[in-house]
Amino acid sequence: QVQLVESGGGLVQSGGSLRLSCAPSRSIFSAYGWYRQAPGKQRELVAITTAGGSTNYAESVKGRFTLSRDNAKNTVYLQLNSLKPEDTAAYYCYVNLVGRSFWGPGTQVTVSS
């Protein structure tokens, strides 16, 4: 099992920035990233680094969001810049360990216009 603790969500004005953090309870995992889910919509991929090491972003966030990992702190980050109201959603940290997927409880990001 892997427990994920997320932080960094909040309320921000359009054009602002936030940094989301995710601390997994284990340091060894393959793929990792973030998904989000807005009210009434399906959960969607935001950014993911695959087991092969490539990082992919949703088209809607390319150039604005950056996924990173600090191995020394065993923390995964998502930097959100130039936020838009349509980025409002609950954001979920994700890791994959030996073919099993684990999710955090979610952190809310609200962007006001």
RODO-2510 file (C-alpha; in nm, 4 decimals, decimal comma):
residues 113
     n   res          X          Y          Z
     1     q     0,0000     0,0000     0,0000
     2     v     0,1014     0,3610    -0,0631
     3     q    -0,0513     0,6541     0,1208
     4     l    -0,0361     0,9938    -0,0463
     5     v    -0,0596     1,3232     0,1404
     6     e    -0,1377     1,6270    -0,0734
     7     s    -0,1126     1,9960     0,0085
     8     g    -0,0970     2,3335    -0,1589
     9     g    -0,4463     2,3839    -0,2953
    10     g    -0,6445     2,6996    -0,2356
    11     l    -0,8220     2,9990    -0,3817
    12     v    -0,6322     3,2144    -0,6303
    13     q    -0,7193     3,4834    -0,8814
    14     s    -0,7009     3,4250    -1,2537
    15     g    -0,3395     3,4561    -1,3685
    16     g    -0,2043     3,3491    -1,0308
    17     s     0,0092     3,0536    -0,9290
    18     l     0,0010     2,7641    -0,6861
    19     r     0,2299     2,4733    -0,6102
    20     l     0,0779     2,1412    -0,5179
    21     s     0,2815     1,8899    -0,3178
    22     c     0,2379     1,5179    -0,2730
    23     a     0,4320     1,3061    -0,0245
    24     p     0,4016     0,9318    -0,0866
    25     s     0,4592     0,6944     0,2034
    26     r     0,7026     0,4963    -0,0112
    27     s     0,9890     0,6306    -0,2193
    28     i     1,0045     0,3580    -0,4804
    29     f     0,7406     0,3861    -0,7487
    30     s     0,7367     0,4052    -1,1247
    31     a     0,4873     0,6408    -1,2834
    32     y     0,3622     0,9460    -1,0937
    33     g     0,1614     1,2532    -1,1660
    34     w    -0,1587     1,4467    -1,1109
    35     y    -0,5197     1,4162    -1,2251
    36     r    -0,8069     1,6550    -1,1684
    37     q    -1,1831     1,6420    -1,1527
    38     a    -1,4168     1,9355    -1,1890
    39     p    -1,7784     1,9192    -1,0673
    40     g    -1,9941     1,7211    -1,3077
    41     k    -1,6953     1,6091    -1,5130
    42     q    -1,4836     1,2968    -1,5353
    43     r    -1,1401     1,2778    -1,3794
    44     e    -0,8780     1,3774    -1,6333
    45     l    -0,5030     1,3514    -1,6623
    46     v    -0,3134     1,6725    -1,5941
    47     a     0,0480     1,5559    -1,6018
    48     i     0,2301     1,2264    -1,5680
    49     t     0,5844     1,0962    -1,5751
    50     t     0,5854     0,7408    -1,7035
    51     a     0,8010     0,4512    -1,5905
    52     g     1,0172     0,5228    -1,8937
    53     g     1,0851     0,8731    -1,7693
    54     s     0,8896     1,0781    -2,0195
    55     t     0,6547     1,3484    -1,8959
    56     n     0,3251     1,4171    -2,0662
    57     y     0,0831     1,7035    -2,0107
    58     a    -0,2775     1,7627    -2,1018
    59     e    -0,3001     2,0028    -2,3940
    60     s    -0,4950     2,2485    -2,1814
    61     v    -0,2080     2,2906    -1,9320
    62     k     0,0997     2,2690    -2,1552
    63     g     0,3320     2,5611    -2,0987
    64     r     0,1561     2,6570    -1,7746
    65     f     0,1951     2,3567    -1,5424
    66     t     0,5155     2,1750    -1,4520
    67     l     0,5458     1,8313    -1,2930
    68     s     0,8565     1,7572    -1,0892
    69     r     0,9922     1,5226    -0,8238
    70     d     1,2373     1,5831    -0,5436
    71     n     1,3881     1,2454    -0,4591
    72     a     1,5694     1,3770    -0,1509
    73     k     1,2384     1,4913    -0,0024
    74     n     1,0369     1,2091    -0,1580
    75     t     0,7875     1,4652    -0,2830
    76     v     0,6095     1,5149    -0,6131
    77     y     0,5169     1,8688    -0,7148
    78     l     0,2841     2,0309    -0,9631
    79     q     0,3575     2,3964    -1,0312
    80     l     0,0492     2,5738    -1,1635
    81     n     0,1094     2,9089    -1,3356
    82     s    -0,1155     3,1420    -1,5322
    83     l    -0,4192     2,9814    -1,3736
    84     k    -0,7568     3,0130    -1,5404
    85     p    -1,1083     2,9684    -1,3979
    86     e    -1,1395     2,6470    -1,6005
    87     d    -0,8536     2,5003    -1,3958
    88     t    -1,0863     2,4921    -1,0959
    89     a    -1,1059     2,1308    -0,9788
    90     a    -1,0022     1,8833    -0,7153
    91     y    -0,6476     1,7732    -0,7936
    92     y    -0,5380     1,4171    -0,7133
    93     c    -0,1843     1,2903    -0,6798
    94     y    -0,1186     0,9549    -0,8451
    95     v     0,1609     0,6972    -0,8255
    96     n     0,1996     0,3532    -0,9733
    97     l     0,3808     0,0785    -0,7858
    98     v     0,4267    -0,2656    -0,9392
    99     g     0,1302    -0,2157    -1,1648
   100     r    -0,1010    -0,0883    -0,8921
   101     s    -0,2403     0,2639    -0,8906
   102     f    -0,2684     0,4749    -0,5774
   103     w    -0,4435     0,8080    -0,5324
   104     g    -0,4390     1,0833    -0,2790
   105     p    -0,7593     1,2217    -0,1226
   106     g    -0,7431     1,5342    -0,3400
   107     t    -0,6733     1,9022    -0,2845
   108     q    -0,9081     2,1735    -0,4098
   109     v    -0,7904     2,4442    -0,6479
   110     t    -1,0324     2,7294    -0,7099
   111     v    -0,9517     3,0051    -0,9586
   112     s    -1,1635     3,3179    -0,9494
   113     s    -1,2118     3,5383    -1,2554
***
